[in-house]
Structure formats: C-alpha cells, structure tokens
C-alpha cells in the first residue's frame, strides 16, 4: 500500500477543530513563489499549481522511468500547502487578495535529493512542455506552532484565526509571524469538487512564549 502522509503524520495533517500546540521538524517541499489574487483565472497562482503538480507527479512516477532514486518507496502525493503574507501586515488581510505574496508548496518525501529534484524539474518541463524552472527545493523548520482545522469557506478563516489567538492569549504564548515564519495553510479538500461550506483547511501559525 502506498505511503499516505496524512495517515502516517496525523498530528501534522489532521488536527482537531480546536487550537492545539505542535512542534514541527524540518520538512522539504517543492515550492513556487508568487504574488497576486489566488482566485484570478489563469493568474500566477494557478500557473504555480500546474508547475507544482507536474514536478510532484514526475517524482512520484520516477520508478517507472530510467531514473532511480535511492530509498524510493511508493507514496501518495501530499496535499497542497501555502505560506502567505502581505507587505506591512502581521497575519493576513483576506479583503486584499491582490496584495498576497505566497509560497505554494507540496511536501517532498525524505528520500528526494537535490539531484533527484533537478532531474524532476527538467523532466517535467520537457514532458509537459511547461517551464518548471521556477520550482525550488525548499526546506523549512517551522518549530513551535499553533494549529487548528478550519471547516468552511476560505473567506471565513479569520474566525478560526481568532480562536487560535484567543487560545494563545490564555496559554502564555503569542504569534511569531515574521519574514521567516509565515501564516501556513494545508488544503485537505479539492475546491473543484468540494462545496465551500465543507472544505477542510489546516491553519498553522508560528508562535513563541511570551
């Protein structure tokens, strides 16, 4: 059976619908950076997703090519993730989507090396006739965070964030969002198939003790 990140790492991908603390180890991602409204039809965000999935599935199916990755095991491509910020704002202002800066990402299995990643970018570009050169191999260490499962439309996330902030205020912690530690979302539902009121999104914020 293929390795499923969501099942094997439930504490990272399937939190409760109430705030909880978590400490994240270093994780590597396929990542594409950009700016602008993620809902723009044919915009930068949509193009970034095409690149991410092209590279992700090239690595996933590498065992059926001549490229051999040491330690490879069959796995399910992990869910899409996003790191979000806006200039001059601590947190996220959902009413100003055009001002979003983002890093769209998909987690990589630990066996993927820089050499394997570069092969995947080159192979995906040629096979898909898509320039994937903007994809980077990014390693992040989020450390101590607060997270919670949000169920509902993306535009209603501020209410969930407020619950997280209220929890921190009573627990001796505060948000620690910075240039290096960002508002983080993990998308457990496909918005093309899931109605807004049923979408599941993990929201995660870096924190520190007061």
FILO-304613 format. One record per residue (C-alpha): residue number from 0; residue in one letter; chain; x, y, z. Coordinates in Angstrom, 2 decimals, always signed. Example, Ala and Ser with C-alpha at 12.3 -4.5 7.8 and 13.67 -1.06 7.14 Angstrom:
<0; a; A; <+12.30; -4.50; +7.80>>
<1; s; A; <+13.67; -1.06; +7.14>>
# end
This chain:
<0; x; A; <+0.00; +0.00; +0.00>>
<1; x; A; <+1.30; +3.45; -0.92>>
<2; x; A; <+2.58; +5.63; +1.94>>
<3; x; A; <-0.01; +8.27; +2.86>>
<4; x; A; <+1.43; +11.34; +4.62>>
<5; x; A; <-1.98; +12.30; +6.02>>
<6; x; A; <-2.42; +8.92; +7.71>>
<7; x; A; <+1.17; +8.47; +8.86>>
<8; x; A; <+1.50; +12.01; +10.22>>
<9; x; A; <-1.98; +12.67; +11.54>>
<10; x; A; <-0.71; +15.22; +14.03>>
<11; x; A; <+0.50; +17.41; +11.14>>
<12; x; A; <-2.38; +16.97; +8.70>>
<13; x; A; <-5.47; +16.09; +10.71>>
<14; x; A; <-5.71; +18.39; +13.72>>
<15; x; A; <-8.86; +18.94; +15.74>>
<16; x; A; <-11.38; +21.74; +15.26>>
<17; x; A; <-9.92; +23.49; +18.27>>
<18; x; A; <-6.47; +25.08; +18.73>>
<19; x; A; <-3.54; +22.89; +19.70>>
<20; x; A; <+0.21; +23.29; +20.03>>
<21; x; A; <+2.61; +21.35; +17.82>>
<22; x; A; <+6.36; +21.29; +17.19>>
<23; x; A; <+7.31; +20.75; +13.55>>
<24; x; A; <+10.57; +19.14; +12.39>>
<25; x; A; <+12.38; +20.35; +9.25>>
<26; x; A; <+10.41; +19.49; +6.09>>
<27; x; A; <+11.37; +19.77; +2.43>>
<28; x; A; <+8.99; +20.97; -0.26>>
<29; x; A; <+8.58; +21.59; -3.94>>
<30; x; A; <+7.85; +25.33; -3.85>>
<31; x; A; <+6.88; +28.10; -6.25>>
<32; x; A; <+6.81; +31.74; -5.14>>
<33; x; A; <+4.48; +34.41; -6.46>>
<34; x; A; <+2.20; +37.33; -5.83>>
<35; x; A; <-1.43; +38.16; -6.51>>
<36; x; A; <-5.00; +37.00; -6.07>>
<37; x; A; <-5.11; +33.17; -5.96>>
<38; x; A; <-8.62; +33.26; -7.44>>
<39; x; A; <-7.55; +35.06; -10.63>>
<40; x; A; <-8.43; +32.87; -13.59>>
<41; x; A; <-5.21; +31.93; -15.38>>
<42; x; A; <-3.21; +34.01; -12.90>>
<43; x; A; <+0.18; +33.40; -11.34>>
<44; x; A; <-1.19; +31.20; -8.57>>
<45; x; A; <-2.96; +28.86; -10.98>>
<46; x; A; <+0.19; +28.61; -13.09>>
<47; x; A; <+2.22; +27.82; -9.97>>
<48; x; A; <-0.09; +24.90; -9.16>>
<49; x; A; <+0.42; +23.46; -12.64>>
<50; x; A; <+4.18; +23.55; -12.08>>
<51; x; A; <+3.97; +22.05; -8.60>>
<52; x; A; <+1.87; +19.09; -9.65>>
<53; x; A; <+3.93; +18.47; -12.78>>
<54; x; A; <+7.10; +18.14; -10.69>>
<55; x; A; <+5.38; +16.27; -7.85>>
<56; x; A; <+3.97; +13.56; -10.11>>
<57; x; A; <+7.23; +13.26; -12.04>>
<58; x; A; <+8.95; +12.33; -8.78>>
<59; x; A; <+6.02; +10.12; -7.75>>
<60; x; A; <+6.25; +8.13; -11.00>>
<61; x; A; <+10.05; +8.12; -11.26>>
<62; x; A; <+10.19; +4.37; -10.53>>
<63; x; A; <+8.64; +3.80; -13.96>>
<64; x; A; <+11.48; +5.65; -15.70>>
<65; x; A; <+15.21; +5.07; -16.11>>
<66; x; A; <+15.88; +7.43; -13.20>>
<67; x; A; <+16.38; +5.53; -9.96>>
<68; x; A; <+16.04; +7.29; -6.61>>
<69; x; A; <+17.83; +5.66; -3.69>>
<70; x; A; <+15.39; +4.70; -0.95>>
<71; x; A; <+12.33; +5.31; -3.11>>
<72; x; A; <+9.01; +3.92; -1.91>>
<73; x; A; <+5.56; +4.34; -3.41>>
<74; x; A; <+3.58; +7.15; -1.84>>
<75; x; A; <+0.56; +9.35; -2.35>>
<76; x; A; <+1.34; +12.93; -3.33>>
<77; x; A; <+0.75; +15.01; -0.16>>
<78; x; A; <-1.85; +17.80; -0.06>>
<79; x; A; <-1.21; +21.27; -1.39>>
<80; x; A; <+0.12; +23.79; +1.14>>
<81; x; A; <+0.55; +27.55; +1.12>>
<82; x; A; <+2.56; +30.13; +3.04>>
<83; x; A; <+1.01; +33.60; +2.87>>
<84; x; A; <+1.92; +37.19; +3.74>>
<85; x; A; <+1.27; +40.79; +2.78>>
<86; x; A; <+3.68; +43.70; +3.00>>
<87; x; A; <+3.22; +45.76; +6.14>>
<88; x; A; <+0.61; +43.42; +7.66>>
<89; x; A; <+1.09; +40.97; +10.52>>
<90; x; A; <-1.02; +37.98; +9.59>>
<91; x; A; <-3.41; +38.03; +6.65>>
<92; x; A; <-5.97; +40.56; +5.38>>
<93; x; A; <-8.44; +38.43; +3.41>>
<94; x; A; <-10.10; +41.51; +1.91>>
<95; x; A; <-6.95; +42.40; -0.06>>
<96; x; A; <-6.22; +39.24; -2.02>>
<97; x; A; <-4.43; +41.12; -4.80>>
<98; x; A; <-1.74; +42.04; -2.24>>
<99; x; A; <-0.95; +38.45; -1.32>>
<100; x; A; <+2.57; +37.14; -1.53>>
<101; x; A; <+2.70; +33.36; -1.36>>
<102; x; A; <+4.82; +30.27; -1.48>>
<103; x; A; <+2.76; +27.43; -2.86>>
<104; x; A; <+4.20; +24.06; -1.87>>
<105; x; A; <+3.90; +20.27; -1.84>>
<106; x; A; <+5.86; +18.25; +0.69>>
<107; x; A; <+8.65; +16.00; -0.56>>
<108; x; A; <+9.49; +12.54; +0.77>>
<109; x; A; <+12.77; +12.48; +2.68>>
<110; x; A; <+14.49; +10.34; +0.05>>
<111; x; A; <+14.43; +13.10; -2.59>>
<112; x; A; <+17.89; +14.68; -3.07>>
<113; x; A; <+18.81; +17.87; -4.89>>
<114; x; A; <+19.97; +15.77; -7.84>>
<115; x; A; <+16.61; +13.99; -7.98>>
<116; x; A; <+14.76; +17.27; -7.70>>
<117; x; A; <+16.71; +18.87; -10.55>>
<118; x; A; <+16.04; +15.79; -12.70>>
<119; x; A; <+12.30; +16.06; -11.98>>
<120; x; A; <+12.15; +19.76; -12.90>>
<121; x; A; <+13.97; +19.13; -16.18>>
<122; x; A; <+11.90; +16.03; -16.99>>
<123; x; A; <+8.57; +17.67; -16.16>>
<124; x; A; <+9.44; +20.71; -18.26>>
<125; x; A; <+10.18; +18.55; -21.29>>
<126; x; A; <+7.31; +16.08; -20.88>>
<127; x; A; <+4.61; +18.63; -20.06>>
<128; x; A; <+6.00; +21.34; -22.36>>
<129; x; A; <+5.81; +23.60; -19.33>>
<130; x; A; <+8.59; +25.78; -17.95>>
<131; x; A; <+9.06; +24.42; -14.41>>
<132; x; A; <+12.28; +26.32; -13.71>>
<133; x; A; <+10.56; +28.47; -11.06>>
<134; x; A; <+10.14; +25.39; -8.84>>
<135; x; A; <+12.62; +25.24; -5.99>>
<136; x; A; <+13.52; +22.69; -3.35>>
<137; x; A; <+12.75; +24.45; -0.08>>
<138; x; A; <+13.46; +23.21; +3.44>>
<139; x; A; <+11.62; +24.89; +6.32>>
<140; x; A; <+11.77; +24.38; +10.06>>
<141; x; A; <+8.59; +25.83; +11.50>>
<142; x; A; <+9.28; +24.76; +15.05>>
<143; x; A; <+6.68; +25.62; +17.69>>
<144; x; A; <+3.25; +26.44; +16.21>>
<145; x; A; <-0.44; +26.60; +16.97>>
<146; x; A; <-2.77; +24.92; +14.51>>
<147; x; A; <-6.43; +24.14; +14.02>>
<148; x; A; <-8.72; +22.57; +11.43>>
<149; x; A; <-10.93; +25.12; +9.67>>
<150; x; A; <-14.10; +23.79; +8.04>>
<151; x; A; <-15.83; +26.17; +5.65>>
<152; x; A; <-15.06; +28.84; +3.02>>
<153; x; A; <-11.58; +30.31; +2.88>>
<154; x; A; <-13.02; +33.79; +3.46>>
<155; x; A; <-14.29; +32.66; +6.87>>
<156; x; A; <-10.82; +31.71; +8.10>>
<157; x; A; <-10.47; +34.92; +10.21>>
<158; x; A; <-12.93; +33.47; +12.75>>
<159; x; A; <-10.76; +30.39; +13.13>>
<160; x; A; <-7.63; +32.51; +13.42>>
<161; x; A; <-9.34; +34.50; +16.18>>
<162; x; A; <-9.97; +31.26; +18.08>>
<163; x; A; <-6.28; +30.46; +17.78>>
<164; x; A; <-5.32; +33.93; +19.01>>
<165; x; A; <-7.69; +33.66; +21.98>>
<166; x; A; <-6.19; +30.29; +22.87>>
<167; x; A; <-2.67; +31.74; +22.77>>
<168; x; A; <-3.67; +34.68; +24.95>>
<169; x; A; <-4.74; +32.28; +27.69>>
<170; x; A; <-1.79; +29.92; +27.35>>
<171; x; A; <+1.25; +32.16; +27.71>>
<172; x; A; <+2.12; +32.26; +24.00>>
<173; x; A; <+1.92; +34.82; +21.21>>
<174; x; A; <+2.15; +34.73; +17.43>>
<175; x; A; <+5.66; +34.90; +16.00>>
<176; x; A; <+4.92; +35.65; +12.35>>
<177; x; A; <+7.93; +37.14; +10.57>>
<178; x; A; <+9.74; +37.12; +7.23>>
<179; x; A; <+10.91; +33.59; +8.01>>
<180; x; A; <+7.88; +32.24; +9.87>>
<181; x; A; <+4.62; +32.63; +7.96>>
<182; x; A; <+0.88; +32.06; +8.04>>
<183; x; A; <+0.57; +28.47; +6.81>>
<184; x; A; <-2.38; +26.65; +5.27>>
<185; x; A; <-2.77; +23.00; +4.23>>
<186; x; A; <-5.63; +22.22; +1.84>>
<187; x; A; <-7.23; +18.88; +2.61>>
<188; x; A; <-10.14; +19.39; +0.17>>
<189; x; A; <-10.15; +19.88; -3.58>>
<190; x; A; <-12.03; +23.19; -4.13>>
<191; x; A; <-13.08; +21.98; -7.58>>
<192; x; A; <-15.04; +19.12; -6.03>>
<193; x; A; <-15.90; +20.28; -2.51>>
<194; x; A; <-18.54; +22.94; -1.76>>
<195; x; A; <-17.18; +25.90; +0.23>>
<196; x; A; <-19.04; +25.03; +3.43>>
<197; x; A; <-17.39; +21.57; +3.55>>
<198; x; A; <-13.81; +22.48; +2.70>>
<199; x; A; <-11.19; +21.42; +5.24>>
<200; x; A; <-8.09; +23.55; +5.74>>
<201; x; A; <-5.37; +23.28; +8.35>>
<202; x; A; <-4.36; +26.73; +9.59>>
<203; x; A; <-0.99; +26.97; +11.33>>
<204; x; A; <+0.82; +29.92; +12.90>>
<205; x; A; <+4.36; +30.08; +14.33>>
<206; x; A; <+4.39; +31.08; +17.98>>
<207; x; A; <+6.71; +31.81; +20.92>>
<208; x; A; <+6.35; +32.06; +24.66>>
<209; x; A; <+5.51; +35.50; +25.99>>
# end
